């Protein structure tokens, strides 16, 4: 699936005009943090048994 130049320009403009700093990378960092928290919670939950 090939994106057009207009679609890529819109996508890049969306992230540039975001309220969050480095929003194009920040969402991946947030997902990793949530995943690590979930693993930690699962580990502490299982260790209680």
WOUR-V229967 format. One record per pair of residues at least 4 apart in sequence whose ideal C-beta (glycine too) atoms are under 6 Angstrom apart, sorted by the first residue. I is the first residue (numbers start at 1). J is the second residue. Records with the same first field share a line. If there is no record, write none. Layout:
BEGIN
I->J / J
END
This chain:
BEGIN
3->7 / 8
15->23 / 24
18->23
20->26
22->26
END
